[in-house]
Amino acid sequence: MAEEDYEVIALRISWPMVSIGCFLLTLPAKYLLGFLPWRPQPIWLWPLVPPLVIFGLSILGFVVGWIGFRYSERQGLAKVGMFLNGVVLAIVVLMILLWLYIIGVR
């Protein structure tokens, strides 16, 4: 058998596309969490779970976008992913702060 019969398959990860994919996962995350069978025991914690999941996805998307900006050839697409995830981060932080203000946590 010739040695050319087998080659290594190289999978190039497109970091900017993964960043935009994380952003796209944040959009239906609140509705998808409604299908989970569990709920946090203190009932007042349930409204905080979807923003925290969205916060985690957007941080992951922002970090992956930053990696794509540093190490990818598609820097413009990485900037778009970082911007979109940064906007989601800002909105979620404001939402969590407003929720904490409403319930009176000091």
C-alpha positions in Angstrom: 0.0 0.0 0.0 1.2 3.4 -0.8 1.6 6.0 1.9 -0.5 8.5 0.1 -3.7 6.5 0.8 -4.1 7.9 4.3 -4.0 11.6 5.0 -4.5 13.6 8.2 -7.8 15.5 8.0 -7.2 19.0 9.2 -10.2 20.8 10.7 -9.7 24.5 10.8 -11.9 26.1 13.4 -13.4 29.4 12.4 -13.3 31.2 15.8 -15.3 34.2 14.6 -18.1 31.9 13.4 -18.1 30.1 16.8 -18.4 33.6 18.4 -21.4 34.5 16.3 -22.9 31.0 16.9 -22.7 31.7 20.7 -24.6 35.0 20.1 -27.2 33.1 18.1 -27.6 30.6 21.0 -28.3 33.5 23.4 -31.4 34.5 21.4 -33.7 31.5 22.2 -32.0 30.5 25.4 -34.7 31.9 27.7 -37.4 29.9 25.9 -35.3 26.7 25.7 -34.7 26.9 29.5 -38.5 26.6 30.0 -38.4 23.1 28.7 -36.0 21.9 31.4 -37.6 19.7 34.0 -35.8 21.3 37.0 -36.4 24.6 38.8 -34.3 26.2 41.5 -35.7 25.5 45.0 -36.1 29.1 46.2 -38.8 30.3 43.8 -37.3 33.8 43.7 -34.1 32.5 42.0 -35.9 31.2 38.9 -36.0 34.6 37.1 -32.2 34.9 37.6 -31.4 31.6 35.8 -32.0 32.6 32.1 -30.0 35.8 32.4 -27.1 33.9 34.0 -27.2 31.3 31.2 -27.3 34.1 28.6 -24.5 35.9 30.4 -22.3 32.7 30.3 -23.0 32.2 26.6 -22.2 35.8 25.7 -18.9 35.7 27.8 -17.9 32.5 26.0 -18.8 34.2 22.6 -16.8 37.3 23.5 -13.7 35.3 24.5 -13.9 33.1 21.4 -14.3 36.3 19.3 -11.3 37.8 21.0 -9.3 34.6 20.2 -10.5 34.9 16.6 -9.5 38.5 16.4 -6.0 37.6 17.6 -5.4 34.4 15.7 -7.7 34.4 12.6 -7.5 35.9 9.2 -11.1 37.1 9.5 -10.7 40.0 11.9 -13.7 41.9 10.7 -16.0 39.0 11.4 -14.4 38.5 14.8 -15.1 42.2 15.6 -18.7 41.7 14.7 -18.9 38.7 17.0 -17.3 40.6 19.8 -19.6 43.5 19.3 -22.8 41.4 19.3 -21.7 39.5 22.4 -20.6 42.7 24.1 -24.1 44.2 23.6 -25.7 41.1 25.0 -23.3 41.3 28.0 -24.2 44.9 28.7 -28.0 44.2 28.5 -27.8 41.2 30.8 -25.7 43.0 33.4 -28.2 45.9 33.4 -31.1 43.4 33.7 -29.5 41.6 36.6 -28.7 44.9 38.4 -32.3 46.0 37.9 -33.7 42.7 39.2 -31.5 42.9 42.3 -32.6 46.5 42.8 -36.3 45.5 42.5 -36.1 42.7 45.0 -34.1 44.9 47.4 -30.8 43.2 47.7 -28.3 45.5 49.3 
